[in-house]
Amino acid sequence: MKTQDILSESTPNGRQKQAITTVVSQALGNETLQDLGWSWNNIAATCIPGSDFDQVHRSASVYLYNLTRHPDFLTIRTSKSIPPHAVFLVDEGGRLYYSWPNSSTLNDATTAWFSPMDITSHVLAIATINEELKRLANMAKLTGGWVTSGDKMVVSQWLRFHDLPLPTDEESTKALIDLLNFAVMPDLPDTGNYWELLDAPEDSPFELTKSKRAIIRNITAQLTGNEMPLAEYFGASLVLENAGSDKQPQSLEYRLQRLISDARLQDETGQNYIDALGWFTDESGPKASKQFVDQLLIAAMLLDLDPEIDTANTTLAGFNLYSSAQVQRRPCDVRNDLEAHLIQRFKLDELIAPLVAELALAGMAPEYLVRELPPSLEVGTPGWVILCQAVGLAESIVPGCSRRMTYEHLLGFSPISGLTPQLNDLHAMAGIDPVVTWALMNGLVQRDADGNLSFETINKGIKAYNEHVEALSTALNAINKPIPRRKALALKELTSAVPACDPHERLVKHRGSGGGGGRKVSVLDLYMSDQLHTQDWGRTRGHDIYQEFPRLKQLYPVADLYETAVHNHYSDLISGLSTTIRYVFSQLEESNKRFIEHGRLAIYRVEAYKQRIDGGPIPEATRERTGRYGVIICAEYQGTLVRCFELFPLRSECRSTPELREKVGQYLFTYGQDGTRGDFVKDNGLVDAPLDLDAYFNNAAPRSDTTSTVFVRKIGEFDSASHPTLSNKPMAYFNAERIKAISDLIAEQHPFLTESELADMGRDSTEQELASEKFDVIFNTLLNLIIPFKECIEGLSSGIPARQRDAIASCVMDAAAVAFVFASVPAQVGKAVGKSASLATKLLSASRIGTRTVVSLLNPLDGIPTLLNGGVKLIGRGAIKLAGHTAAAAHIVRAQLYRLTGAHSYNLLRALDHTGAAARIRISLDTVAHARALFKSDGLETAEHVLKHLQANDAKLPKNVPQTELQHLFEGSLTDLARQSDTAQSLKKVLDSDVVDSLIRQQAQKFSLDNLRQFKDHTTLPELFNVLLEAEYKNLTTMNQHQKTLLASDLGKAPYNGFLDDVSFNPDRLTDNADRAAAWILKASSSRNEVDNIRTLLLEFSGNGKSLTDPAVYKELHRRLVPEATDALRSPTAQARYPSNVSGAAMLEKHLAALDSAHEHFGKQMLGAFLGYHSFVDGNGRTARAIYAITELRANRFNALPLPVENALSGLG
């Protein structure tokens, strides 16, 4: 999908995810994985630099590499003949392994894999090795269970790092691939979730209570004078711009953002509302952000139209989005009606109404805003339930995201819910409301007289949906099920009854009539052809096979096994077809339904036309001349009205046109002398009828511009019925006895496949049968008739084992059309995750609600009333309370998906906007005081106590505490412990205290509660934190010493005095010094900036005379050289010799203050300092070389430096 592809290419996390997806996909088709027993500890993948995993694993990997360079280790390595290119691994138990970098290739796809060999016992003699391995084991616990050397990692460790399950078979591996492909959440605009303020929680200081809503409406009335809706008032300029003939076509998204921005400008940033509400009154406190003001103005526009608006409501200003009248309507039609309602009731401009509808639907019914909905998807159907559940899942993770997701993306995203406990909880939470709404819309349950829903009613609605879905799934499975195969049945019976017998052992005939001609026939073929029990066949030498395996004489006849299997399969197939026909009838327009339900009916099959002599009787049709994929239904309603229908069950299509009535219907009745219609005719010939023979004979899509001359023959008839109509109740119609009877008759009397044809298809003929003339006739007949199974028949009858195996996949009816009408599965998603029908079955099954789910989510222990108020959704704020564990699930999943896809991390400050006053007060306290207040425990005395308490099971933590508050407390505890460490005190001797505090705080934010809970001991994570600080101290002191030595050295002598020949960086032989310098920077940099931009900067800064040691100057230069750079933390690492960017920036500023710009080698000193301290996250090399070039240009020269000189100056070589 495009969304995933763009994200995958744009971020290190995305590229890492794509690399894992590729490896897993390739391994799935490679026998190596099966040979390894689905052991993902053995499959290797490339580690992408800069990914979250890489940033955690990199220092551990370098630490392991350095260990393997220890002189004593090198001696052992030589003695054990460990190859120079071996990969080393350490597991979380502290065991050391080495492996060859193995690989296997299939279809040009190479899978890399490890074969670890334990060498721990051989290295224990090395001094301090135990401590080193223990430290690496602790690191491995943080990096998914392993540390590896080199640029490869173990797939399992990446999966564990992201808390993803390890697949154990082919199906779960495919499910993982789906997760990786579809687990992408879109970025939202600044306005984010339009309903962030309207849906504020009850403990938020910004909750829009009834009184606050009244205040907002009062300010609105003052603004508009009650003369127009607020949205019209804010959108006046937008309407004016689009008036007249010169209006410009613009997207709805653009107009909506314009409406919001215009609203902010017209109302002086919403200050009127803020002042009236008494918000942000503290002069020294925080001020309302632009996003907050936008949310407030959106709320004001919607409250102006409906003061009771809420995410739990289904009605907006009198328009019910989920009334029974909306059943089987296209969502775009419902939305158009909503817009028309707004225009009519509030006199909204036609340009503004769609924008208001978008804002309202974003919170009330975001499923109406999903992009690229298929035209056939209808409200109130199982397909719509599946969509609503997928939307609910996505919205529970990132509110507001579904309106920026496509239908394809959402349906691909939904099935991944079973892969993690948190996703499963969220999917269950999102599943109930769409199901009960479906039952209400379809009239299967009703509210009581007061408009309330009892729990009994809820369970009744869920039960009705589950039963309906079970019927559809059963039908789809029956149509999509592989046909029985005689050989497979025989093999199963043979190996089960006589497991020691080789079914492929070949015997020769040595007695009986007919002779064997010396042919050798397998035991399996003899069993299939009913010859094994005769004992006429035997071995040419050795023990008698019947004495060795006496049960061979009493095996159950294959013919009987096969007959039973075929009959059962065929019965299921006919039942599935009948269910499909019932569903197609239930989806017809209401007027057409009445004709089927109440009319006098005749059902005709279509036969190919054949010349008859002198108008004689219509000849009996053979199967070859019968159109097996469709029927004609003629219906007479109320004795006067006639309609004709074409029904194509395998295409899930039933259509009626006036041409059918006029050119077909009139020829299907007998007529009296006065012209009145009589009985239906038994058969008739139709000339130039509006029928497409390809649709009837080849299951092709019926064309409307085609005519044919055919015979029709009646296969069934039904009298008219006068029972109360069910045409306005799709579910009751689907379950009606008459509709079932009609569907059963069509399925049984006109199947596309007969039972004998089914038996011939799966016969898996033996070599002897293949040679018979009789089989050749059967094969040709089947090949010409059963079009959907053409590849299956040709393959299975080929006698070529490889082709027979490949043919099995095509021996499944392509039920894509049925899948689409049942669950609206688009072909793109079907291709991505398997056959459409298989996915439809999974989606339908997953949409069912279990009894335990209802009990766990609608938790009566939380004080839920017996009845739920009428007019609201079930899952709505204030309607019910969710079990505590589901509240935290959204945060866990959100963090997991963000890490997985490379999206921006959750913003703590923004998330706290809606926390209650109590939480705000607690967060303002120091760590221990915060924990005591939150956990109500005076026994917590240190940061370590707090960390230990946080590591405890979620059940021990208070309910309804925002996850962001727990994260804040966790970061505070980790920060306090790190600040108290000896290493932090050592760092403060080198750096200012505020710099050390900033580094520790930013590094703590890189960890999560999940990281803490990965370990059994709460002290492990602080120990790993300290390892990072130790690496920082070492790198910093080493670099300080190097820079001090550099200042005392003669930089005009070796190793600092070499210059680079122009040939190596200036192939165009440029002569201007600025051009030469730009060419050198571009060649030396891994990032190809534009030549003009670099040249312009060099000329500007070389001529402006500004001090290059001034932080403001060199920071501006860096910003313009590397505009994409961020201010994120580059963590301390043992793999490099430079410090983190936080420490590096502080030390660089101190160091530069001591430099003399008039020094002969000032440029070299600057380059060495900028490269050595690495003060930026990215672009350090470009900035250092640019500053050196500027010093050279200021001296009217340019001498390029070679890499060895750069390394000597920086100390990084």
Secondary structure, 3 states (H helix, E strand, C coil): CHHHHHHHHHCHHHHHHHHHHHHHHHHHCCHHHHHCCCCCCCEEEECCCCCHHHHHHHHHHHHHHHHHCCHHHHHHHHHCCCCCCCEEEEECCCCEEEECCEEEEECCEEEEECCCEECHHHHCCCCCHHHHHHHHHHHHHHCCCEEECCCEEEHHHHHHHCCCCCCCCHHHHHHHHHHHHHCCCCCCCCCCCCCCCCCCCCCCCCCCCHHHHHHHHHHHHHHHCCCCCHHHHHCHHHHHHCCCCCCCCCCHHHHHHHHHHHHHHHCHHHHHHHHHHCCCCCCCCCCCCHHHHHHHHHHHHHHHHCCCCCCCECEECCEECCCHHHCCCCHHHHHHHHHHHHHHHHCCCCCCHHHHHHHHHHHHCHHHHCECCCCCCCCCCHHHHHHHHHHHHHHHHCCCCHHHCEHHHHHHHHHHHHHCHHHHHHHHHHHHHHHHHHHHHCCCCCCCCCCCEEHHHHHHHHHHHHHHHHHHHHHHHHHHCCCCCHHHHHHHHHHHHCCCCCCCCEEEECCCCCCCCCCEEEHHHHHHCCCHHHCCEECCCCCCHHHHCHHHHHCCCHHHHHHHHHHHHHHHHHHHHHHHHHHHHHCCCHHHHHHHHHCEEEEEEEEECCCCHHHCCCCCCCHHHEEEEEEEEEEEECCCEEEEEEEEHHHCEEECCHHHHHHCHHHHEEECCCCCEEEECCEEEEEEECCCHHHHHHCCCCCCCCCEEEEEEEEEEECCCCCCCCCCCHHHHHHCHHHHHHHHHHHHHCCCCCHHHHHHHCCCCCHHHHCCHHHHHHHHHHHHHCHHHHHHHHHHCCCCHHHHHHHHHHHCCCCHHHHHHHHCCCHHHHHHHCCHHHHHHHHHHHCCCCHHHHHHHCCHHHCCCCEECCCECCCCCCCCCCCHHHHHHHHHHHHHHHHHHCCCCCCHHHHHHHCCHHHHHHHCCCHHHHHHHHHCCCCCCCHHHHHHHHHCCHHHCCCCCCHHHHHHHHHHHHHHHHHCCHHHHHHHCCCCHHHHHHHHHHHHCCCCHHHHHCCCCCCHHHHHHHHHHHHHHHHHHHHHHHHHHHHCCCCCCCCCCCCCCHHHCCCCCCCCHHHHHHHHHHHHCCCCCCHHHHHHHHHHHHHCCCCCCCHHHHHHHHHHHCCCCCCCCCCCCCCCCCCCHHHHHHHHHHHHCCCCCCCCCHHHHHHHHHHHHCCCCCCHHHHHHHHHHHHHHHCCCCCCCCHHHHHHHHCCC
